[in-house]
Amino acid sequence: MFSKIASQLCTRAEWLLAGRFDAILADHRFPLPVDFGASRLVVRTADEGRMLLSLMPTITALDLPRGGRFRIWADWHGTTREGSPLHLASVIYYCRQVPGGLRIEMVDCTRLLIRDLHPELVALALSA
């Protein structure tokens, strides 16, 4: 059973990277509560889920490693239902190089653009 579940999760990760959001959302029941520690976000429809899954980072800068550590600057972008681009946040990831790849040790959100979000995303974020 474990190998079947692991295979399904790998397939879903491939779908996410390929932008096949409808395939991912087909197996979800809405409304879908998503817990973030003490906060809860309720994804009410597949359209809202599609909007959240479409959020993607763009790497804007990358440090040269020093002592096995480096920083990654990234901007997180999304789109509205109409396809308009949204710049949601700017983040610095503090990373360490480890045998399996990288480990994120700290995240600094330098700019969170809540005030610039599309009203649908604001309503979604506040629906918790």
Secondary structure as GFF3:
##gff-version 3
##sequence-region A 1 128
A	DSSP	alpha_helix	2	18	.	.	.	ID=ss1
A	DSSP	alpha_helix	21	25	.	.	.	ID=ss2
A	DSSP	beta_strand	32	36	.	.	.	ID=ss3
A	DSSP	beta_strand	39	43	.	.	.	ID=ss4
A	DSSP	alpha_helix	46	53	.	.	.	ID=ss5
A	DSSP	beta_strand	56	62	.	.	.	ID=ss6
A	DSSP	beta_strand	69	79	.	.	.	ID=ss7
A	DSSP	beta_strand	85	98	.	.	.	ID=ss8
A	DSSP	beta_strand	101	112	.	.	.	ID=ss9
A	DSSP	three_ten_helix	114	116	.	.	.	ID=ss10
A	DSSP	alpha_helix	119	126	.	.	.	ID=ss11
###
